[in-house]
Amino acid sequence: MAATGHAHKLYRHGDSPVHRLPPHCKLAAVFGFVLVVVSTPRAAMWAFGLYAALLAAVAAVARIPPGFLLKRLVIEVPFVAFALLMPFVVPGEQTMVLGVSVSVPGLWGAWNVLAKATLGVAASVLLASTTELREVLLGLQRLRLPPLLVQIASFMIRYGDVITGEMRRMSIARRSRGFEARGVRHWGVLATSMGALFIRSYERGERVHLAMVSRGYTGTMPVIDEVTADRTQWAYAATLPALALVICLLGWTL
């Protein structure tokens, strides 16, 4: 599908087999993969290494550079910080690591959170890197997600840039009048600006809704692009969760 005006920063244009897969196939594959990863016993450390190898293989097929993925994994920093604290706050048997006493259950918990969160975020980044936002919405619609949720997500994407632009213009207007937030005493002005932005956004939403109703909107959006997938595409997309499931089963039995 051709690039649209709503391509996001995570998306990397390409024409790989992964890019060409229907979006609902990729969504189902990522969901299945994450579900399998979460179900894997934390003691099977080798399994998580194999999961990472599977994602690396998908990235190679999609022609996504490692640096591109690593930069976007920064979003995981809060999970990493939480995981690093667990050995020090979780009660239980203690052990020494580099001369520091830490909790054994905390170490296992930290490993569990860090490994599974990293793999889940990496899979999501791969999905975002090969699927435009519009395609994601079409895929969710194809997977029978409640239409109202899909519409809300669609409007959030379409008008996110509009609201951001409005915030930028308000900031320029404040600076042009000599205002610069330097401390708590300026929070009142910022709060007033946020209130004005909320009112403008609310009024814009009302105008857009009235315009849609006047053009025949009855609560459902027309389906312009019907996204379909054949058995070959489903089988191709199922490769990742299927291999992950085999690894998970081995993790529970070995």
C-alpha positions as CSV (number, residue, x, y, z in Angstrom):
1,M,0.0,0.0,0.0
2,A,1.3,3.4,-0.8
3,A,2.5,5.7,1.8
4,T,-0.1,8.1,3.2
5,G,0.0,11.4,4.9
6,H,-0.4,9.8,8.3
7,A,2.8,7.8,8.3
8,H,4.3,7.8,11.8
9,K,7.9,8.2,12.9
10,L,8.3,4.5,13.7
11,Y,7.4,3.4,10.2
12,R,10.2,2.6,7.8
13,H,9.3,2.6,4.1
14,G,10.1,-0.6,2.3
15,D,8.9,-3.3,0.0
16,S,9.8,-6.4,1.9
17,P,7.6,-9.5,2.3
18,V,6.8,-8.4,5.8
19,H,5.7,-4.9,4.6
20,R,3.4,-6.5,2.0
21,L,1.6,-8.7,4.5
22,P,-2.0,-7.7,5.2
23,P,-2.1,-5.7,8.5
24,H,-4.5,-8.0,10.3
25,C,-2.2,-10.9,9.7
26,K,0.7,-9.0,11.2
27,L,-1.4,-7.9,14.2
28,A,-2.6,-11.5,14.9
29,A,1.0,-12.7,14.5
30,V,2.4,-10.2,17.0
31,F,-0.4,-10.8,19.5
32,G,0.2,-14.6,19.3
33,F,3.9,-14.1,19.7
34,V,3.6,-11.9,22.7
35,L,1.1,-14.3,24.3
36,V,3.5,-17.2,23.9
37,V,6.4,-15.2,25.3
38,V,4.4,-14.2,28.4
39,S,3.5,-17.9,28.9
40,T,7.1,-19.1,28.8
41,P,8.6,-20.1,32.2
42,R,11.1,-17.6,33.4
43,A,13.7,-20.3,34.2
44,A,13.9,-21.3,30.5
45,M,16.5,-18.6,29.7
46,W,17.5,-20.2,26.5
47,A,14.0,-19.9,25.1
48,F,14.1,-16.1,25.4
49,G,17.4,-16.1,23.4
50,L,15.6,-18.1,20.7
51,Y,12.7,-15.6,20.7
52,A,15.2,-12.8,20.2
53,A,16.7,-14.7,17.3
54,L,13.2,-15.1,15.7
55,L,12.7,-11.4,15.9
56,A,16.1,-10.7,14.5
57,A,15.2,-13.0,11.5
58,V,12.0,-11.1,11.0
59,A,13.9,-7.8,11.1
60,A,16.4,-9.1,8.5
61,V,13.5,-10.2,6.2
62,A,11.9,-6.8,6.6
63,R,15.2,-5.1,6.0
64,I,15.0,-3.1,9.3
65,P,18.5,-2.1,10.5
66,P,19.4,-3.1,14.0
67,G,20.2,0.5,14.9
68,F,16.7,1.6,13.9
69,L,15.2,-0.9,16.3
70,L,17.6,-0.3,19.2
71,K,16.8,3.5,19.1
72,R,13.1,2.8,19.4
73,L,13.5,0.4,22.2
74,V,14.3,3.4,24.4
75,I,10.6,3.5,25.2
76,E,11.3,0.5,27.4
77,V,13.4,2.5,29.9
78,P,10.7,2.7,32.6
79,F,10.4,-1.1,32.6
80,V,14.2,-1.4,32.8
81,A,14.2,0.9,35.8
82,F,11.5,-1.0,37.5
83,A,13.2,-4.3,36.9
84,L,16.5,-3.1,38.3
85,L,14.8,-2.1,41.5
86,M,13.2,-5.4,42.1
87,P,16.3,-7.3,43.5
88,F,16.5,-4.6,46.2
89,V,12.8,-4.3,47.2
90,V,11.4,-7.8,46.8
91,P,11.7,-9.8,50.1
92,G,13.1,-13.3,50.2
93,E,16.3,-15.3,50.2
94,Q,19.4,-13.2,49.7
95,T,22.4,-13.8,47.6
96,M,25.6,-11.8,46.8
97,V,26.0,-10.3,43.3
98,L,29.2,-8.2,42.8
99,G,29.5,-7.8,46.5
100,V,25.9,-6.5,46.9
101,S,23.2,-8.4,48.8
102,V,20.1,-8.9,46.6
103,S,16.9,-10.9,46.7
104,V,16.8,-14.1,44.7
105,P,13.1,-13.8,44.0
106,G,13.8,-10.2,43.0
107,L,16.4,-11.3,40.6
108,W,14.1,-13.8,39.0
109,G,11.3,-11.2,38.9
110,A,13.7,-8.6,37.3
111,W,14.8,-11.1,34.6
112,N,11.2,-12.1,34.0
113,V,10.0,-8.5,33.5
114,L,13.0,-7.4,31.5
115,A,13.1,-10.3,29.1
116,K,9.4,-10.5,28.4
117,A,9.0,-6.7,28.2
118,T,11.9,-6.3,25.8
119,L,10.7,-9.0,23.5
120,G,7.2,-7.6,23.5
121,V,8.3,-4.1,22.8
122,A,10.7,-5.3,20.1
123,A,7.8,-7.2,18.4
124,S,5.6,-4.1,18.6
125,V,8.4,-1.9,17.2
126,L,8.8,-4.3,14.3
127,L,5.0,-4.2,13.7
128,A,5.1,-0.4,13.7
129,S,8.2,-0.3,11.5
130,T,6.5,-2.3,8.7
131,T,2.9,-1.1,9.0
132,E,1.5,2.4,8.6
133,L,-1.1,3.7,11.1
134,R,-3.8,3.7,8.5
135,E,-3.1,0.0,7.8
136,V,-3.1,-0.8,11.5
137,L,-6.6,0.7,11.8
138,L,-7.8,-1.3,8.8
139,G,-6.3,-4.4,10.3
140,L,-8.1,-3.8,13.6
141,Q,-11.3,-3.3,11.7
142,R,-10.7,-6.5,9.8
143,L,-10.2,-8.4,13.1
144,R,-13.6,-7.2,14.3
145,L,-12.4,-4.9,17.0
146,P,-15.4,-2.8,18.2
147,P,-16.0,-0.2,15.5
148,L,-16.3,2.6,18.1
149,L,-12.8,1.9,19.4
150,V,-11.4,1.9,15.8
151,Q,-13.1,5.2,15.1
152,I,-11.8,6.8,18.3
153,A,-8.2,5.6,17.4
154,S,-8.7,6.9,13.9
155,F,-9.7,10.4,15.0
156,M,-6.8,10.5,17.6
157,I,-4.4,9.8,14.8
158,R,-5.9,12.2,12.3
159,Y,-6.2,15.1,14.8
160,G,-3.2,14.6,16.9
161,D,-1.1,16.7,14.5
162,V,-3.8,19.4,14.5
163,I,-3.8,19.7,18.3
164,T,0.0,19.6,18.4
165,G,0.1,22.4,15.8
166,E,-2.4,24.4,17.9
167,M,-0.2,24.0,21.0
168,R,2.8,25.2,18.9
169,R,1.0,28.3,17.7
170,M,-0.1,29.1,21.3
171,S,3.5,28.7,22.5
172,I,4.7,31.1,19.8
173,A,2.1,33.6,20.7
174,R,3.1,33.5,24.3
175,R,6.8,34.0,23.5
176,S,6.0,36.8,21.1
177,R,4.4,38.7,24.0
178,G,7.6,38.2,26.1
179,F,6.3,35.3,28.2
180,E,8.8,32.5,29.2
181,A,7.9,29.9,31.8
182,R,10.7,30.0,34.4
183,G,9.1,28.7,37.6
184,V,6.0,27.9,39.6
185,R,4.7,31.4,39.4
186,H,4.2,30.9,35.7
187,W,2.2,27.7,36.0
188,G,-1.1,29.7,36.1
189,V,-0.5,31.0,32.6
190,L,0.3,27.5,31.3
191,A,-2.8,26.1,33.0
192,T,-4.9,28.8,31.4
193,S,-3.3,27.9,28.0
194,M,-4.1,24.3,28.5
195,G,-7.7,25.1,29.4
196,A,-8.1,27.2,26.3
197,L,-6.6,24.4,24.2
198,F,-9.1,21.9,25.7
199,I,-12.0,24.2,24.9
200,R,-10.8,24.8,21.3
201,S,-10.3,21.0,20.8
202,Y,-13.7,20.3,22.2
203,E,-15.4,22.9,20.0
204,R,-13.5,21.5,17.0
205,G,-14.7,18.0,17.8
206,E,-18.3,19.3,17.9
207,R,-17.9,21.0,14.5
208,V,-16.4,17.9,12.9
209,H,-19.2,15.7,14.4
210,L,-21.9,18.1,13.0
211,A,-20.2,18.1,9.6
212,M,-20.1,14.3,9.6
213,V,-23.8,14.0,10.6
214,S,-24.8,16.5,7.9
215,R,-23.0,14.2,5.4
216,G,-24.9,11.1,6.5
217,Y,-22.8,9.7,9.4
218,T,-24.9,7.3,11.4
219,G,-22.3,5.8,13.8
220,T,-20.3,3.7,11.4
221,M,-17.6,4.6,9.0
222,P,-17.8,3.4,5.4
223,V,-15.2,0.7,4.4
224,I,-13.3,2.1,1.5
225,D,-10.4,-0.4,1.3
226,E,-11.4,-4.0,1.9
227,V,-8.2,-5.7,3.3
228,T,-8.1,-9.4,2.6
229,A,-5.6,-12.2,3.1
230,D,-5.3,-15.6,1.4
231,R,-4.1,-18.8,3.1
232,T,-0.5,-18.3,2.0
233,Q,-0.3,-14.9,3.7
234,W,-1.9,-16.3,6.8
235,A,0.6,-19.2,6.8
236,Y,3.5,-16.8,6.3
237,A,2.4,-14.6,9.2
238,A,1.7,-17.6,11.4
239,T,5.4,-18.7,11.1
240,L,6.6,-16.5,13.9
241,P,4.0,-17.4,16.6
242,A,4.1,-21.1,15.6
243,L,7.9,-21.3,16.0
244,A,7.6,-19.4,19.3
245,L,4.9,-21.9,20.5
246,V,7.2,-24.8,19.8
247,I,10.0,-23.1,21.8
248,C,7.5,-22.4,24.7
249,L,6.4,-26.0,24.8
250,L,10.0,-27.2,24.9
251,G,10.6,-24.7,27.7
252,W,7.9,-26.3,29.8
253,T,9.0,-29.9,29.1
254,L,12.8,-29.7,29.2
